[in-house]
Amino acid sequence: MLKKENKVSMITLNSFNEELPKLYQLKQPGFSTKGNSRGIGLNSLDDMIAREQNVLLDTQVIQDGFQQMLTVTVEGE
């Protein structure tokens, strides 16, 4: 976690051993590289972010997986 001025950011890294699917596939409801009864996290996160004006999500495909940085701007700080 990082705090800078009126923003707080959290970075997560997800590793993947095989060929990483396209980013749009990772965010589809029910899609998972880890088996059945999974695949709700990234899609749910996108839905929550879309409802908030002070939250940004940056997702990048990296060498062996993907990285996400969630940034929240805090008013009045």
Secondary structure, DSSP 8 states (H G I E B T S, - for coil): -EEETTEEEEEEEEE-SS----HHHHTSTT--SS-SS---HHHHHHHHHHH-SSEEEEEEEETTEEEEEEEEE-TT-
